[in-house]
Amino acid sequence: MGSERKILRKIFGPTYENGSWRIKTNQELDKLMKHKNIINFARVQRLGWCGHVERMQETRIVKAVHAWKPISKRPMGRPKIRWEDDVKKIYRG
């Protein structure tokens, strides 16, 4: 929850009052976000974009980049999470 607030404070910026700047309070952030959960909002947007890409014509560049498989091997160590993996994880619940 703390990192979400930090990001929201960065997005909405500081407040200028009484001749000085201050960061927004949690209550002010809640009011600006209209009490929505930013994580769920981001998940819904991601799934919406995934559906949009899947419905695209095969000739579109975005569709080609989405379907592209690199020829080279990945470096050793823990595999990086791909966008597609994250979407599948969200869709499964």
SULJOSUL-V942728 format. One record per residue. N is the residue number from 1. RES is the residue in one small letter. SS is DSSP state (H for helix, E for strand, - for the rest). Layout:
N RES SS
N RES SS
This chain:
1 m -
2 g H
3 s H
4 e H
5 r H
6 k H
7 i H
8 l H
9 r H
10 k H
11 i H
12 f H
13 g -
14 p -
15 t E
16 y E
17 e E
18 n -
19 g -
20 s E
21 w E
22 r E
23 i -
24 k -
25 t -
26 n H
27 q H
28 e H
29 l H
30 d H
31 k H
32 l H
33 m H
34 k -
35 h -
36 k -
37 n -
38 i H
39 i H
40 n H
41 f H
42 a H
43 r H
44 v H
45 q H
46 r H
47 l H
48 g H
49 w H
50 c H
51 g H
52 h H
53 v H
54 e H
55 r H
56 m -
57 q -
58 e -
59 t -
60 r -
61 i H
62 v H
63 k H
64 a H
65 v H
66 h H
67 a H
68 w -
69 k -
70 p -
71 i -
72 s -
73 k -
74 r -
75 p -
76 m -
77 g -
78 r -
79 p -
80 k -
81 i -
82 r -
83 w H
84 e H
85 d H
86 d H
87 v H
88 k H
89 k H
90 i H
91 y H
92 r H
93 g -
